[in-house]
């Protein structure tokens, strides 16, 4: 087995815990637009390090719900911020990891507000805007697909419009379809995000590279795809 240097897990946990402690710091308020995403990444890191309880569960859930924009049917990055697709995905992921999706009126969210909001952001080209103001970015396509999948409504997405037109038709116009190795491309999409957990770091939990969430949770929901982490290494 390959030996690796020790990861100072307690130090990383302490750092994550410290991020939201000083609410009087100017930096805290200047980064408010990143808050929901930061909570998601912090919680994900803690889950991977087997320290999910390092942050108070109820405080986290209360914060997430305080970011709900009832008019838009989605979540903002911070209370009173505009709703955004990226923040909405992070909120769904947080609530799912904390086993708290029941805090939402899911039928209302999916059927009336959230689902309609997500799908309304898709453009004629197949790409998604991040919010009502129309910013276009490839990452919003991932956010929409991920959110719809986690909520069990991926079937609502127009796959032909989303993938076929936006990506593959561009390759066809350039006469470069033969360049695509379908098997390799699929493998890359599923496993390219190689974090420490995927690289076999000892003592860490597997991180699902498709949803960027704890693998055990994703598997328990029946959403696991065909990826595989490397064997666990041994510390020096």
N, C-alpha and C positions, 0 to 999 in steps of 0.2 A: 504494500500500500504506500501511496505517496504521503510524505509528511508535509505539514504546512504550519506556518506561524500561528500563534494564538491570537484570537480576536477578543479584545477586551469588551465583552458583552455588557458588564455592569456600567462601564463608562458610556457606551452608546445609549443604554437605557436612561441613564442620568441626563444625558444631553437632550434626548427627546422629551423627557419630563420637564426640562427647564424652558423649553421653547415658548410655552404659554403662560409662564409664571409672572413675568414682569409686564403687566398690562399698562403701566405708566411710561414704558419705554417708547420713544418715538418710532423706533424700528417696528415695534409691534403693530402700530397703527398704519405705518407706511406699507406694510405687507398684508393688510387685511384682505386685499383682493386675491391672495393666495391661500387664505386660511383653510377653506374646506379641503383643498387638495393637499395641504400640509398635514391636516389631521388624518386624511386617508393614508398618506405615505408613512406617517409616524406610526399609525396603528398597524399597517402592514409589516413594517420593520419589526415592531414588537412581537407580532404573531410569529414571524420567522425565527425570532430569537427566543421563543417560548416565554415571553413576558407580556402577554396581552393585558394582564391585570395591572400593569404598571401605571396606566392612566384610568381614572375613574370612569366606569361604564356609564352611569347615569348622567354624569356631567357631560360626557361626550354626546350622548343621545340627545340631551336637552339642547346642546349647542346646535347640533345638526337640524333639529326641528325648528329652532329659532330662525334658521336661514330659509325656511320655506316661503315662497312667494305665491300666495293663494291666487292672485289674479293671473299670473303667468302659468301656474300649474307646474312649477319646477323650483329648483333650489338656487340660491345665490351663494357667493363665496363667503359671505359674512352677513349678519342681520342687516336688513334694509338695503342690501346690494341688489342690483338687477339679476334676475334669473339667467343662468347660463348652462349650456349643455355639459360643459366640462365639470362644473360644480355639481350638477345634478347626478352625473355618473358617480362622482366621488361620494356624494351623500348616500346613494343607493348601496355602494360597496361598503361604506362604513356601517350602515344599518344592518346589512347582511352579515358582516363579520361579527357584529355585536348581537346577532340573533334578535334583531329589533324591528324587522320589517312590519311587524304587527302594530307598530306605533303609527303607521300610515294607514289611511283608508285605501287599501290597495285597489279594490274595484274602482273607486273614484279616480285614483291616480292613473291607473292603466287605461281605463275605458273612457274617461272624460277629460282629464287634464294632461297628465304627463305624457302619455302615449301620443295624444293628438299634438302636443307641443313638439315632441321629438320629430314626428313624421312631417309636421308642417315646415320644419327647417330644411328639409331636403330640397335641393335645387333641381331644375330640369336636367342638368348635367349628371346628376346622381350624387354629387358631393353635398355635404351638409354645412349650413351656417351654424355658428356657435350660439347665436342669440337673435333676438328680433331686429338687431341693428345690422345684421347681414355679413359679419366677418366670415370669410371662407378659409378653411384650413383642412388639410388632410386628416389631422388628428381628430377632428370632430366626427368624421366618418367612423373612426374606431369607437369613439364615445357612444355614438348612437347604436352601433351594432352590439357593443358590450352591454349597454343599459337595457336594450330590448331583450337580449338573451337572458340576462339575470332576472328580468321580470317575467320571463316565459312567453314573450310576444315577438320573438324574432321572425316568426312566420308573417308578421304584418309588414315586414320590409320587402320592398321591390328589389329582389336580388339582381335581376337582369339589369335594372336601371342603375343599381348601386355599383356593381362590379363590371358587368359586361360592357356597358356603354362607356363608363368613365376611364377604365384601365385598359381592358383588352381591345376595345375598338380603336383606341389610340395606337396600340401596337400594330393592329391590322392596317391602319392607314399608312403607317410607316413601313409596311411589309416586313415586320420584324417578329411576327408570331412564332416562326420557327426558332427564334432565339430563346424562347421560353421553355425551360424544362419544368413541366407542370409538377412533377413529383418533388423536385428540389425546391421550387417556389413554395409549395405547400409546407414542406419541412421547415423552411426558413421562417415562414410566417408563424408557425407554431412554436418554434424553439429558439429564435434568434436572440431574445432578450435574456442573455445569460448573466444572472446575478450570482452572488456567492452560493446561494442555496442550490441553484441549478448546476453549479460547478462542483458540487459534492463537499462543500465545507462542513466539517463535523459539528454535530450538535444543533444544526439549524433545521427548521421544517422546510419541506418542499414548497416552492412558490410556483403557482400555476402561471406559465408564461403567456397564456392567452388572455386571461382575465386579470393578471397581476394581483392575485389574491391567494391566500393560503390554499394549497392544493387539496388538503383534506376537506375543506369546506366546499370547494367546487365539485369534488368527487361525490360528496354527500348529496349534492343537488342534481347529480346525473349529468353534469356539464363538461366533464373532463374530455379532452381531445387526445390525440395520439402523440404525446410528448413523453420524454424520459429524462430524468436528471442523472448526472453522473454518480457513480458510487461514492459513498462518504469517505473522506480522507481521514488520516490520523494526525492529531496534533503532535508537534515536535516535543 
